[in-house]
Amino acid sequence: MPSVDRPGVKGVYVELPETLLTDARAFAADRGEKFNRVVAEALRRHMAYPPPKPEPQPEPAPVPLPSGAEEPAATKKPATKKGKK
């Protein structure tokens, strides 16, 4: 974290796998760039060209109950009363 506050700049704590952090720091050093600048540019690029959104997972099929077993009370449908006409 910077020791001096700069206008328009916020600090953030992010947990990264150690190997990713090491590789990213080496990448920045090899290019003669600051680590923060490399991370900021990677985030901008990722948001400008995002990967496809993950497909929603289908709901699992219901498991048939053994014969004679009752549904739990929370999943039972309320009984409907037929009114007189």
LOLO-252633 format. One record per atom (N, C-alpha, C): residue number from 0; atom name; x, y, z. Coordinates in steps of 0.001 Angstrom, whole numbers. Layout:
BEGIN
<node seq="NUM" atom="CA" px="X" py="Y" pz="Z"/>
...
This chain:
BEGIN
<node seq="0" atom="N" px="846" py="-1174" pz="0"/>
<node seq="0" atom="CA" px="0" py="0" pz="0"/>
<node seq="0" atom="C" px="890" py="1234" pz="0"/>
<node seq="1" atom="N" px="478" py="2259" pz="-769"/>
<node seq="1" atom="CA" px="1283" py="3469" pz="-779"/>
<node seq="1" atom="C" px="1236" py="4166" pz="572"/>
<node seq="2" atom="N" px="2349" py="4804" pz="914"/>
<node seq="2" atom="CA" px="2398" py="5519" pz="2190"/>
<node seq="2" atom="C" px="1793" py="6910" pz="2069"/>
<node seq="3" atom="N" px="1587" py="7402" pz="840"/>
<node seq="3" atom="CA" px="1024" py="8733" pz="614"/>
<node seq="3" atom="C" px="-280" py="8579" pz="-150"/>
<node seq="4" atom="N" px="-1343" py="9257" pz="326"/>
<node seq="4" atom="CA" px="-2617" py="9225" pz="-387"/>
<node seq="4" atom="C" px="-2492" py="10028" pz="-1666"/>
<node seq="5" atom="N" px="-3025" py="9461" pz="-2749"/>
<node seq="5" atom="CA" px="-3041" py="10168" pz="-4025"/>
<node seq="5" atom="C" px="-4481" py="10310" pz="-4472"/>
<node seq="6" atom="N" px="-4872" py="11477" pz="-4960"/>
<node seq="6" atom="CA" px="-6259" py="11682" pz="-5412"/>
<node seq="6" atom="C" px="-6609" py="10699" pz="-6532"/>
<node seq="7" atom="N" px="-7802" py="10108" pz="-6441"/>
<node seq="7" atom="CA" px="-8277" py="9196" pz="-7479"/>
<node seq="7" atom="C" px="-7684" py="7802" pz="-7419"/>
<node seq="8" atom="N" px="-6910" py="7511" pz="-6391"/>
<node seq="8" atom="CA" px="-6285" py="6194" pz="-6263"/>
<node seq="8" atom="C" px="-6737" py="5573" pz="-4954"/>
<node seq="9" atom="N" px="-7202" py="4328" pz="-5032"/>
<node seq="9" atom="CA" px="-7644" py="3593" pz="-3846"/>
<node seq="9" atom="C" px="-6819" py="2330" pz="-3721"/>
<node seq="10" atom="N" px="-6539" py="1943" pz="-2493"/>
<node seq="10" atom="CA" px="-5857" py="683" pz="-2240"/>
<node seq="10" atom="C" px="-6884" py="-428" pz="-2095"/>
<node seq="11" atom="N" px="-6471" py="-1643" pz="-2410"/>
<node seq="11" atom="CA" px="-7359" py="-2791" pz="-2286"/>
<node seq="11" atom="C" px="-6529" py="-4007" pz="-1892"/>
<node seq="12" atom="N" px="-7132" py="-4871" pz="-1090"/>
<node seq="12" atom="CA" px="-6470" py="-6111" pz="-696"/>
<node seq="12" atom="C" px="-7077" py="-7238" pz="-1519"/>
<node seq="13" atom="N" px="-6246" py="-7995" pz="-2214"/>
<node seq="13" atom="CA" px="-6702" py="-9104" pz="-3037"/>
<node seq="13" atom="C" px="-5835" py="-10310" pz="-2740"/>
<node seq="14" atom="N" px="-6467" py="-11453" pz="-2521"/>
<node seq="14" atom="CA" px="-5711" py="-12689" pz="-2335"/>
<node seq="14" atom="C" px="-5526" py="-13360" pz="-3690"/>
<node seq="15" atom="N" px="-4277" py="-13681" pz="-4010"/>
<node seq="15" atom="CA" px="-3943" py="-14347" pz="-5271"/>
<node seq="15" atom="C" px="-3108" py="-15581" pz="-4981"/>
<node seq="16" atom="N" px="-3197" py="-16581" pz="-5855"/>
<node seq="16" atom="CA" px="-2290" py="-17715" pz="-5688"/>
<node seq="16" atom="C" px="-841" py="-17218" pz="-5757"/>
<node seq="17" atom="N" px="6" py="-17787" pz="-4924"/>
<node seq="17" atom="CA" px="1394" py="-17327" pz="-4831"/>
<node seq="17" atom="C" px="2108" py="-17375" pz="-6183"/>
<node seq="18" atom="N" px="1878" py="-18432" pz="-6952"/>
<node seq="18" atom="CA" px="2559" py="-18550" pz="-8254"/>
<node seq="18" atom="C" px="2095" py="-17469" pz="-9223"/>
<node seq="19" atom="N" px="794" py="-17117" pz="-9186"/>
<node seq="19" atom="CA" px="293" py="-16054" pz="-10060"/>
<node seq="19" atom="C" px="915" py="-14722" pz="-9688"/>
<node seq="20" atom="N" px="1000" py="-14436" pz="-8397"/>
<node seq="20" atom="CA" px="1606" py="-13196" pz="-7938"/>
<node seq="20" atom="C" px="3072" py="-13121" pz="-8351"/>
<node seq="21" atom="N" px="3803" py="-14209" pz="-8160"/>
<node seq="21" atom="CA" px="5216" py="-14253" pz="-8535"/>
<node seq="21" atom="C" px="5384" py="-14042" pz="-10037"/>
<node seq="22" atom="N" px="4554" py="-14731" pz="-10828"/>
<node seq="22" atom="CA" px="4625" py="-14593" pz="-12290"/>
<node seq="22" atom="C" px="4279" py="-13178" pz="-12744"/>
<node seq="23" atom="N" px="3262" py="-12583" pz="-12124"/>
<node seq="23" atom="CA" px="2853" py="-11230" pz="-12505"/>
<node seq="23" atom="C" px="3934" py="-10209" pz="-12153"/>
<node seq="24" atom="N" px="4570" py="-10372" pz="-11001"/>
<node seq="24" atom="CA" px="5658" py="-9459" pz="-10625"/>
<node seq="24" atom="C" px="6842" py="-9610" pz="-11584"/>
<node seq="25" atom="N" px="7172" py="-10857" pz="-11940"/>
<node seq="25" atom="CA" px="8272" py="-11089" pz="-12888"/>
<node seq="25" atom="C" px="7924" py="-10503" pz="-14257"/>
<node seq="26" atom="N" px="6668" py="-10656" pz="-14678"/>
<node seq="26" atom="CA" px="6202" py="-10109" pz="-15954"/>
<node seq="26" atom="C" px="6396" py="-8595" pz="-15980"/>
<node seq="27" atom="N" px="5975" py="-7935" pz="-14899"/>
<node seq="27" atom="CA" px="6115" py="-6476" pz="-14816"/>
<node seq="27" atom="C" px="7585" py="-6074" pz="-14822"/>
<node seq="28" atom="N" px="8411" py="-6785" pz="-14065"/>
<node seq="28" atom="CA" px="9836" py="-6455" pz="-13993"/>
<node seq="28" atom="C" px="10512" py="-6646" pz="-15350"/>
<node seq="29" atom="N" px="10173" py="-7730" pz="-16055"/>
<node seq="29" atom="CA" px="10756" py="-7986" pz="-17380"/>
<node seq="29" atom="C" px="10419" py="-6880" pz="-18367"/>
<node seq="30" atom="N" px="9261" py="-6280" pz="-18201"/>
<node seq="30" atom="CA" px="8826" py="-5218" pz="-19113"/>
<node seq="30" atom="C" px="9219" py="-3832" pz="-18617"/>
<node seq="31" atom="N" px="9791" py="-3760" pz="-17434"/>
<node seq="31" atom="CA" px="10169" py="-2464" pz="-16878"/>
<node seq="31" atom="C" px="8974" py="-1641" pz="-16448"/>
<node seq="32" atom="N" px="7893" py="-2318" pz="-16100"/>
<node seq="32" atom="CA" px="6669" py="-1633" pz="-15677"/>
<node seq="32" atom="C" px="6436" py="-1856" pz="-14192"/>
<node seq="33" atom="N" px="5630" py="-997" pz="-13616"/>
<node seq="33" atom="CA" px="5247" py="-1178" pz="-12220"/>
<node seq="33" atom="C" px="4164" py="-2242" pz="-12150"/>
<node seq="34" atom="N" px="4229" py="-3030" pz="-11071"/>
<node seq="34" atom="CA" px="3266" py="-4112" pz="-10871"/>
<node seq="34" atom="C" px="1826" py="-3586" pz="-10882"/>
<node seq="35" atom="N" px="1570" py="-2485" pz="-10155"/>
<node seq="35" atom="CA" px="212" py="-1930" pz="-10089"/>
<node seq="35" atom="C" px="-310" py="-1568" pz="-11471"/>
<node seq="36" atom="N" px="550" py="-1033" pz="-12310"/>
<node seq="36" atom="CA" px="137" py="-643" pz="-13659"/>
<node seq="36" atom="C" px="-231" py="-1869" pz="-14491"/>
<node seq="37" atom="N" px="549" py="-2941" pz="-14350"/>
<node seq="37" atom="CA" px="269" py="-4183" pz="-15086"/>
<node seq="37" atom="C" px="-1080" py="-4758" pz="-14650"/>
<node seq="38" atom="N" px="-1329" py="-4773" pz="-13328"/>
<node seq="38" atom="CA" px="-2592" py="-5305" pz="-12816"/>
<node seq="38" atom="C" px="-3768" py="-4442" pz="-13281"/>
<node seq="39" atom="N" px="-3638" py="-3131" pz="-13210"/>
<node seq="39" atom="CA" px="-4714" py="-2231" pz="-13632"/>
<node seq="39" atom="C" px="-5017" py="-2424" pz="-15112"/>
<node seq="40" atom="N" px="-3981" py="-2544" pz="-15943"/>
<node seq="40" atom="CA" px="-4186" py="-2736" pz="-17378"/>
<node seq="40" atom="C" px="-4844" py="-4089" pz="-17659"/>
<node seq="41" atom="N" px="-4444" py="-5122" pz="-16924"/>
<node seq="41" atom="CA" px="-5057" py="-6443" pz="-17105"/>
<node seq="41" atom="C" px="-6551" py="-6395" pz="-16754"/>
<node seq="42" atom="N" px="-6907" py="-5685" pz="-15683"/>
<node seq="42" atom="CA" px="-8322" py="-5553" pz="-15311"/>
<node seq="42" atom="C" px="-9097" py="-4778" pz="-16373"/>
<node seq="43" atom="N" px="-8516" py="-3686" pz="-16860"/>
<node seq="43" atom="CA" px="-9190" py="-2899" pz="-17915"/>
<node seq="43" atom="C" px="-9422" py="-3759" pz="-19156"/>
<node seq="44" atom="N" px="-8411" py="-4520" pz="-19561"/>
<node seq="44" atom="CA" px="-8519" py="-5368" pz="-20749"/>
<node seq="44" atom="C" px="-9576" py="-6459" pz="-20532"/>
<node seq="45" atom="N" px="-9588" py="-7042" pz="-19349"/>
<node seq="45" atom="CA" px="-10549" py="-8098" pz="-19049"/>
<node seq="45" atom="C" px="-11981" py="-7570" pz="-19103"/>
<node seq="46" atom="N" px="-12194" py="-6347" pz="-18589"/>
<node seq="46" atom="CA" px="-13538" py="-5774" pz="-18616"/>
<node seq="46" atom="C" px="-13929" py="-5308" pz="-20020"/>
<node seq="47" atom="N" px="-12964" py="-4862" pz="-20822"/>
<node seq="47" atom="CA" px="-13253" py="-4414" pz="-22183"/>
<node seq="47" atom="C" px="-13552" py="-5597" pz="-23103"/>
<node seq="48" atom="N" px="-12901" py="-6722" pz="-22867"/>
<node seq="48" atom="CA" px="-13064" py="-7926" pz="-23688"/>
<node seq="48" atom="C" px="-13321" py="-9124" pz="-22767"/>
<node seq="49" atom="N" px="-14500" py="-9137" pz="-22126"/>
<node seq="49" atom="CA" px="-14749" py="-10195" pz="-21136"/>
<node seq="49" atom="C" px="-14939" py="-11556" pz="-21793"/>
<node seq="50" atom="N" px="-14562" py="-12611" pz="-21088"/>
<node seq="50" atom="CA" px="-14850" py="-13950" pz="-21590"/>
<node seq="50" atom="C" px="-16355" py="-14188" pz="-21532"/>
<node seq="51" atom="N" px="-16859" py="-15190" pz="-22239"/>
<node seq="51" atom="CA" px="-18296" py="-15453" pz="-22182"/>
<node seq="51" atom="C" px="-18734" py="-15776" pz="-20754"/>
<node seq="52" atom="N" px="-19961" py="-15379" pz="-20432"/>
<node seq="52" atom="CA" px="-20503" py="-15680" pz="-19114"/>
<node seq="52" atom="C" px="-20705" py="-17188" pz="-19003"/>
<node seq="53" atom="N" px="-20495" py="-17742" pz="-17811"/>
<node seq="53" atom="CA" px="-20722" py="-19177" pz="-17649"/>
<node seq="53" atom="C" px="-22199" py="-19513" pz="-17846"/>
<node seq="54" atom="N" px="-22446" py="-20668" pz="-18432"/>
<node seq="54" atom="CA" px="-23817" py="-21127" pz="-18636"/>
<node seq="54" atom="C" px="-24436" py="-21468" pz="-17282"/>
<node seq="55" atom="N" px="-25703" py="-21105" pz="-17066"/>
<node seq="55" atom="CA" px="-26332" py="-21486" pz="-15802"/>
<node seq="55" atom="C" px="-26454" py="-23004" pz="-15722"/>
<node seq="56" atom="N" px="-26244" py="-23525" pz="-14538"/>
<node seq="56" atom="CA" px="-26332" py="-24970" pz="-14340"/>
<node seq="56" atom="C" px="-27808" py="-25372" pz="-14249"/>
<node seq="57" atom="N" px="-28201" py="-26449" pz="-14953"/>
<node seq="57" atom="CA" px="-29593" py="-26883" pz="-14848"/>
<node seq="57" atom="C" px="-29871" py="-27425" pz="-13441"/>
<node seq="58" atom="N" px="-31128" py="-27309" pz="-13035"/>
<node seq="58" atom="CA" px="-31503" py="-27838" pz="-11724"/>
<node seq="58" atom="C" px="-31455" py="-29354" pz="-11776"/>
<node seq="59" atom="N" px="-31009" py="-29976" pz="-10699"/>
<node seq="59" atom="CA" px="-30954" py="-31437" pz="-10717"/>
<node seq="59" atom="C" px="-32357" py="-32032" pz="-10804"/>
<node seq="60" atom="N" px="-32454" py="-33200" pz="-11426"/>
<node seq="60" atom="CA" px="-33736" py="-33889" pz="-11542"/>
<node seq="60" atom="C" px="-34188" py="-34325" pz="-10148"/>
<node seq="61" atom="N" px="-35495" py="-34286" pz="-9911"/>
<node seq="61" atom="CA" px="-35971" py="-34718" pz="-8594"/>
<node seq="61" atom="C" px="-35686" py="-36205" pz="-8378"/>
<node seq="62" atom="N" px="-35402" py="-36544" pz="-7154"/>
<node seq="62" atom="CA" px="-35133" py="-37929" pz="-6801"/>
<node seq="62" atom="C" px="-36456" py="-38574" pz="-6426"/>
<node seq="63" atom="N" px="-36815" py="-39695" pz="-7076"/>
<node seq="63" atom="CA" px="-38086" py="-40323" pz="-6719"/>
<node seq="63" atom="C" px="-38052" py="-40854" pz="-5282"/>
<node seq="64" atom="N" px="-39147" py="-40668" pz="-4586"/>
<node seq="64" atom="CA" px="-39248" py="-41154" pz="-3212"/>
<node seq="64" atom="C" px="-39575" py="-42647" pz="-3226"/>
<node seq="65" atom="N" px="-39081" py="-43374" pz="-2250"/>
<node seq="65" atom="CA" px="-39459" py="-44791" pz="-2164"/>
<node seq="65" atom="C" px="-40966" py="-44902" pz="-1945"/>
<node seq="66" atom="N" px="-41552" py="-46007" pz="-2379"/>
<node seq="66" atom="CA" px="-43000" py="-46163" pz="-2223"/>
<node seq="66" atom="C" px="-43372" py="-46113" pz="-741"/>
<node seq="67" atom="N" px="-44436" py="-45391" pz="-455"/>
<node seq="67" atom="CA" px="-44905" py="-45256" pz="919"/>
<node seq="67" atom="C" px="-44286" py="-44080" pz="1656"/>
<node seq="68" atom="N" px="-43265" py="-43463" pz="1100"/>
<node seq="68" atom="CA" px="-42617" py="-42320" pz="1764"/>
<node seq="68" atom="C" px="-43394" py="-41054" pz="1444"/>
<node seq="69" atom="N" px="-43386" py="-40112" pz="2391"/>
<node seq="69" atom="CA" px="-44067" py="-38830" pz="2181"/>
<node seq="69" atom="C" px="-43050" py="-37739" pz="1915"/>
<node seq="70" atom="N" px="-43510" py="-36723" pz="1170"/>
<node seq="70" atom="CA" px="-42657" py="-35557" pz="936"/>
<node seq="70" atom="C" px="-42461" py="-34811" pz="2248"/>
<node seq="71" atom="N" px="-41315" py="-34164" pz="2440"/>
<node seq="71" atom="CA" px="-41148" py="-33310" pz="3624"/>
<node seq="71" atom="C" px="-42182" py="-32195" pz="3596"/>
<node seq="72" atom="N" px="-42614" py="-31738" pz="4763"/>
<node seq="72" atom="CA" px="-43677" py="-30728" pz="4867"/>
<node seq="72" atom="C" px="-43355" py="-29461" pz="4090"/>
<node seq="73" atom="N" px="-42096" py="-29057" pz="4032"/>
<node seq="73" atom="CA" px="-41717" py="-27806" pz="3357"/>
<node seq="73" atom="C" px="-41937" py="-27881" pz="1860"/>
<node seq="74" atom="N" px="-41942" py="-29074" pz="1269"/>
<node seq="74" atom="CA" px="-42090" py="-29180" pz="-184"/>
<node seq="74" atom="C" px="-43483" py="-29605" pz="-605"/>
<node seq="75" atom="N" px="-44346" py="-29949" pz="365"/>
<node seq="75" atom="CA" px="-45712" py="-30347" pz="28"/>
<node seq="75" atom="C" px="-46479" py="-29157" pz="-501"/>
<node seq="76" atom="N" px="-47331" py="-29402" pz="-1487"/>
<node seq="76" atom="CA" px="-48194" py="-28353" pz="-1996"/>
<node seq="76" atom="C" px="-49426" py="-28291" pz="-1100"/>
<node seq="77" atom="N" px="-49886" py="-27095" pz="-771"/>
<node seq="77" atom="CA" px="-51055" py="-27001" pz="91"/>
<node seq="77" atom="C" px="-52294" py="-27584" pz="-601"/>
<node seq="78" atom="N" px="-53137" py="-28222" pz="175"/>
<node seq="78" atom="CA" px="-54370" py="-28791" pz="-367"/>
<node seq="78" atom="C" px="-55300" py="-27645" pz="-734"/>
<node seq="79" atom="N" px="-55964" py="-27791" pz="-1871"/>
<node seq="79" atom="CA" px="-56909" py="-26740" pz="-2279"/>
<node seq="79" atom="C" px="-58312" py="-27180" pz="-1915"/>
<node seq="80" atom="N" px="-59107" py="-26223" pz="-1436"/>
<node seq="80" atom="CA" px="-60499" py="-26513" pz="-1085"/>
<node seq="80" atom="C" px="-61361" py="-26082" pz="-2245"/>
<node seq="81" atom="N" px="-62296" py="-26955" pz="-2571"/>
<node seq="81" atom="CA" px="-63224" py="-26607" pz="-3639"/>
<node seq="81" atom="C" px="-64407" py="-25869" pz="-3022"/>
<node seq="82" atom="N" px="-64700" py="-24725" pz="-3547"/>
<node seq="82" atom="CA" px="-65800" py="-23922" pz="-3029"/>
<node seq="82" atom="C" px="-67123" py="-24311" pz="-3659"/>
<node seq="83" atom="N" px="-68245" py="-23931" pz="-3007"/>
<node seq="83" atom="CA" px="-69580" py="-24210" pz="-3543"/>
<node seq="83" atom="C" px="-69922" py="-23160" pz="-4587"/>
<node seq="84" atom="N" px="-70667" py="-23561" pz="-5593"/>
<node seq="84" atom="CA" px="-71118" py="-22621" pz="-6631"/>
<node seq="84" atom="C" px="-72555" py="-22316" pz="-6479"/>
